[in-house]
Amino acid sequence: MATDMKKRIYPESTMELPMEHRFDPYTLNGGTVVGIAGDNFAVLAGDTRLSEGFMIHSRDTSKIYKLTEKTFLGTSGFQGDILTLTRLLNARLTMYEFEHRKKMSATAIAQMLSTVLYYRRFFPYYTFNILAGIDNDGKGCIYSYDAVGNYEKHTYHASGTASSMLQPLLDSQVGYLNQEGVRRVPLTIDKATTLIKDVFISATERDMYTGDNLHIVSITADGVQEDHFPLRRD
């Protein structure tokens, strides 16, 4: 009765509870990236599924981006930030080449990427990055990054939505961690490629954001070889 009377006296007022409006500049588009480095090679691989929640937007969106002839970036996370980041990196690489008349080395690109990410530390790029390439000594190198530019050189690393499942497997098969009496076999590029295929097959069984196809880039001093491998599509 009192509520009806108040509405007649103050028709412009509402008795509903206040509604909260929220803006989220980020969204997770899923996906996984894995990198393995050897004495004279680096292998970088990522799935091609682009999803959001329970929706699949694309089944053919690669997460591997070419920066130079011997340096590639594997990244997953928010597709908008991925495109912005890769375009900025390509612009800086082009400016460097025009100014110095040579390509930027993998080590220098690793430092540049760290600087770019740190510059956006108060509104970071929502990306999970792995940089792979051949360094000045002809050896393979893998670098991983956090959101604000801290980076570390690895022999192997996994990032993305299935990284928590793949990293322990890589620790066992590549790093030989927590094992006694195991003979350490030198890692070859063929073994690394086969292992990456196996870990992604396992990832697609557990992670709905990873699947469809696997894009593999094998980097050596002699050149780059790209390969595609089918994964689960459901």
C-alpha positions in Angstrom: 0.0 0.0 0.0 2.8 2.4 0.9 4.7 1.5 -2.2 1.7 2.2 -4.5 1.1 5.6 -2.8 4.8 6.5 -3.2 4.7 5.7 -6.9 1.6 7.9 -7.3 3.3 10.8 -5.5 6.7 10.3 -7.1 6.0 8.7 -10.5 9.5 9.3 -11.8 11.1 7.3 -9.0 11.7 3.5 -9.3 11.6 1.0 -6.5 14.0 -1.5 -8.2 17.4 -2.3 -6.8 20.3 -0.5 -8.5 21.8 -2.4 -11.4 25.6 -2.8 -11.8 27.1 -2.1 -15.2 30.5 -3.6 -15.8 33.0 -3.2 -18.7 35.7 -5.8 -19.2 38.3 -4.9 -21.8 39.6 -8.4 -21.9 38.3 -11.8 -23.0 40.1 -15.2 -23.1 40.1 -16.7 -26.6 42.0 -19.8 -25.4 44.6 -21.9 -27.1 48.0 -23.3 -26.2 51.6 -22.8 -27.4 54.6 -25.0 -26.9 58.3 -24.4 -27.7 61.3 -26.7 -27.5 64.9 -25.7 -28.2 67.9 -27.9 -29.1 71.5 -27.5 -29.9 70.9 -26.2 -33.4 67.1 -25.9 -33.7 63.9 -24.6 -32.2 60.4 -25.9 -32.6 57.4 -23.8 -31.9 53.8 -25.0 -32.1 50.3 -23.8 -31.4 46.8 -25.0 -32.1 44.4 -23.1 -34.4 41.2 -22.9 -32.4 39.9 -19.4 -31.5 37.1 -19.7 -29.0 35.3 -17.8 -26.3 33.5 -19.6 -23.5 31.5 -22.4 -25.2 31.6 -20.8 -28.7 34.2 -21.5 -31.4 34.8 -18.4 -33.5 37.4 -20.0 -35.8 39.1 -23.3 -36.4 41.9 -21.9 -38.6 43.5 -19.1 -36.6 47.2 -19.7 -36.2 48.9 -18.6 -33.0 52.4 -18.6 -34.6 53.6 -15.3 -36.0 56.7 -14.7 -38.1 58.9 -11.8 -37.0 62.0 -12.5 -39.0 63.4 -15.3 -41.1 64.6 -17.2 -38.0 62.5 -15.8 -35.2 58.8 -16.6 -34.5 56.4 -15.6 -31.8 53.8 -18.0 -30.4 51.1 -16.3 -28.4 47.6 -17.0 -27.1 45.1 -15.1 -24.9 43.0 -12.2 -26.1 43.0 -12.0 -29.9 42.6 -8.3 -30.0 45.8 -7.8 -27.9 47.6 -10.4 -29.9 46.9 -8.6 -33.2 47.9 -5.2 -31.6 51.1 -6.6 -30.2 52.3 -8.4 -33.3 51.6 -5.3 -35.5 53.6 -3.2 -33.1 56.5 -5.7 -33.1 56.5 -5.8 -36.9 56.5 -2.0 -37.1 59.5 -1.8 -34.8 61.4 -4.5 -36.7 60.8 -2.7 -39.9 62.1 0.6 -38.4 65.2 -1.2 -37.1 65.9 -2.8 -40.4 65.7 0.6 -42.2 67.9 2.3 -39.7 70.6 -0.4 -39.2 70.4 -2.2 -42.6 70.2 -5.6 -41.0 67.7 -7.9 -39.3 67.3 -7.8 -35.6 68.7 -10.9 -33.8 66.6 -13.3 -31.8 68.3 -12.1 -28.5 67.5 -8.5 -29.4 63.9 -9.2 -30.3 63.5 -11.0 -26.9 64.6 -7.8 -25.1 62.5 -5.6 -27.3 59.4 -7.7 -26.6 60.1 -7.4 -22.9 60.3 -3.6 -23.2 57.1 -3.4 -25.2 55.2 -5.5 -22.5 56.7 -3.5 -19.7 55.6 -0.2 -21.3 52.0 -1.4 -21.0 52.4 -2.7 -17.4 49.5 -0.6 -16.0 47.1 -1.9 -18.7 48.9 -5.0 -19.9 48.4 -7.0 -23.1 46.4 -10.1 -22.2 48.8 -12.4 -24.1 50.8 -15.5 -23.2 54.0 -15.3 -25.3 56.8 -17.7 -26.3 59.6 -16.4 -28.5 61.5 -19.0 -30.5 64.5 -18.6 -32.8 68.2 -19.2 -33.6 70.7 -17.0 -31.7 73.9 -15.5 -32.9 75.8 -18.7 -32.0 73.5 -20.8 -34.2 71.8 -22.5 -31.2 68.0 -22.7 -30.6 66.5 -20.5 -28.0 63.1 -20.2 -26.3 61.9 -17.3 -24.2 58.8 -17.1 -22.1 57.1 -13.9 -20.7 54.7 -12.8 -18.1 52.2 -10.0 -18.6 54.5 -7.2 -17.7 57.6 -8.2 -19.6 59.7 -10.4 -17.2 61.2 -13.1 -19.4 63.4 -16.1 -19.1 65.3 -18.3 -21.5 64.3 -22.0 -21.5 65.0 -25.3 -23.3 61.2 -26.0 -23.3 58.1 -24.2 -22.2 54.3 -24.3 -22.5 51.8 -21.5 -22.2 48.1 -21.0 -22.6 45.0 -22.7 -21.3 46.5 -26.3 -21.4 50.0 -25.3 -20.1 49.3 -26.7 -16.6 48.8 -30.1 -18.2 51.6 -30.0 -20.7 54.4 -28.5 -18.6 54.7 -31.6 -16.3 54.9 -33.8 -19.3 57.7 -31.7 -20.9 59.5 -31.7 -17.5 59.5 -35.5 -17.6 60.2 -36.1 -21.3 62.6 -33.3 -22.1 63.9 -32.0 -18.8 64.2 -35.5 -17.1 63.2 -33.8 -13.8 62.7 -35.9 -10.6 64.1 -39.0 -12.2 67.0 -41.1 -11.0 69.1 -43.4 -13.2 67.7 -42.1 -16.4 70.0 -41.9 -19.5 69.7 -38.5 -21.0 69.3 -38.9 -24.8 70.2 -35.8 -26.9 67.1 -34.2 -28.2 66.7 -34.2 -32.0 64.4 -32.0 -34.1 62.4 -35.1 -35.2 61.9 -36.3 -31.6 60.9 -32.7 -30.5 58.3 -32.5 -33.3 56.9 -36.0 -32.4 56.8 -35.1 -28.7 54.9 -31.8 -29.4 52.3 -33.7 -31.4 51.8 -36.2 -28.6 51.4 -33.5 -25.9 48.9 -31.7 -28.0 46.9 -34.8 -28.6 46.7 -35.2 -24.8 45.8 -31.6 -24.3 42.8 -31.8 -26.6 41.4 -34.6 -24.5 41.2 -32.4 -21.4 41.1 -28.7 -22.6 38.1 -27.6 -24.7 39.9 -24.4 -25.7 42.7 -26.3 -27.5 42.0 -28.3 -30.7 41.2 -28.4 -34.5 44.7 -28.2 -36.0 48.3 -27.9 -34.9 50.7 -25.5 -36.6 54.3 -26.5 -36.2 57.3 -24.3 -37.1 60.8 -25.9 -37.1 63.6 -23.4 -37.2 67.2 -24.2 -38.0 70.2 -22.3 -39.3 69.4 -23.6 -42.8 65.8 -22.4 -42.9 62.3 -22.9 -41.6 59.9 -25.7 -42.2 56.2 -25.5 -41.4 53.8 -28.4 -40.8 50.2 -28.9 -39.9 48.8 -31.8 -37.9 45.0 -32.5 -37.3 43.7 -32.5 -33.7 40.3 -33.1 -32.2 37.5 -30.8 -33.6 34.9 -31.3 -30.8 
